[in-house]
Amino acid sequence: MILADTSIIIDFWKNPTREKQEIFLKNEIATCYVIKVELFHGAKNDSEKKKIENGLHELTLLPINDRVWECLGEIIYKLKKKGLTVPFQDGLITAVSIEHNSQLWSLDKHFFKMGEILNELKLFKPEFQS
């Protein structure tokens, strides 16, 4: 399973290349409420919000349970010890990915910095993504 970060979903909707489409078709792609909220935050009107809802309908929704919150605490602590501060919501997305044993797919560079510190974080990076 691949947890597609907000940046991936937006990029896919704006530029749905064949390579990206194949990944979405051949893998179980997931989202979580944090990502949904980030996408809703970017909606300019009710019509855009409805398009976002429809676009996410086919994705697996990963829950944020007590284990995810515990994992988030550990992540924030580990990152702080190494001098890395990340947005709270990205820490939470990372915790969701780790706790649900999914790969995390993002265009945001700080996820890759987190991956250098958090051995349990599995990042998905297709060949075409630089």
N, C-alpha and C positions, 0 to 999 in steps of 0.2 A: 504494500500500500504506500502511496505517495501523498503526503500532505502538501498541497499547493498553496504557497503563501499568496497574499494579496497581490504582490508584484507580478507573480506568474499569471494569475487569473486576468488581471488587467491587460498584461502584455498579450495573452492569448486572445482576448476579446478584440483588441485593437489590431493585432497582426497574427491571424490564425494560419500559420504556415503548415505545410504538410507534415514536417517533422514534429511539431507540437501536437497536431491533431492525432498523429500515430501514438504518441505517448498517452494522450487522454483516452484513446480508444483501446489500447493494449494493456492498460494498468488500471487498478482501482485507485481513483483519485479522490482524495478526501479534503474536507474543509472543517472548520470549527467556528464556534460563535464569534470568537475574536476577529477572525477574518471576515465573517459576514458583516459584523458591525463596521469594520474598516471600509468595506465596500459600500455599505449603506451611507456611511458618512460622506462618501464622494458623490452620491446621487444628487443631481440638481433639481429633480422634480419627481412626482409620483410615478410618471411613466418610466423614468430611469430606474427607480427603486423596484418597480414591477419586473423590468428586464433583468435586474440583478437576481431577484428571487427566482425567476424562471431559469436563469442561467446556472444557478447553484442547485437546482432541484435534483439533478442526476448524480450529484456528488455525495459521497458518504459523509455523514456528519459525526465527527468524533466528539464525545462528551467531555466536559471538564468536570471531573469528579475530585474527591478528596485527595486521591493519589497524585493527581496533576498539581494541585496546590502545594502539596508537600514537596514534589519534585521542583516546582518553581522556587521555593525557598532555598533548596540546595543549589540550584543553578545560580541564583542571584548571589549567594554566598561565595561559590567557587569563582565566579566571574570577578566579583569585587576583590577577592584575594589576589587575582592576577592583574588587577588594575583596569578591568574592562567594564564599562557601564553601557547598558543597552536600554532601549525603550521597554517599559514594563510589558507592553502588549507583545513584543517580540520574545521576551523571556517566557511569557505564557504560551505562545505558539510553539516555542522550543520544547517546553514541558509537555505539551499535548503530544508532540511528535515522539518524544522519548517514551512517555508512558504508554502510548499506543503502538510502540515498536514500528513506527513508520519512517520512511525516508522523508526528509524535508527538502522541498524544491523552492528556491527563492532566487531572486536577482539581487537582493540586498547583501552587500559585502559584509556587514557585521555578523550575519549568520555564519559566514565562513570563518570569521575571527572566533566566534563562539565554538565552532567545530574544532579549532586548534586546541581549545581548552577542555571541552567536554567530550571525552572519548565515547560516551554513549550516544551522542548525536550523530545520526547517519544522514549525510547530505546527498541529495540527488543532483547530479550535474551532467546533463546530456552533452554529447560531443559538440553539438552546434552552439552551445551556450559558452560564451567567453568569460 
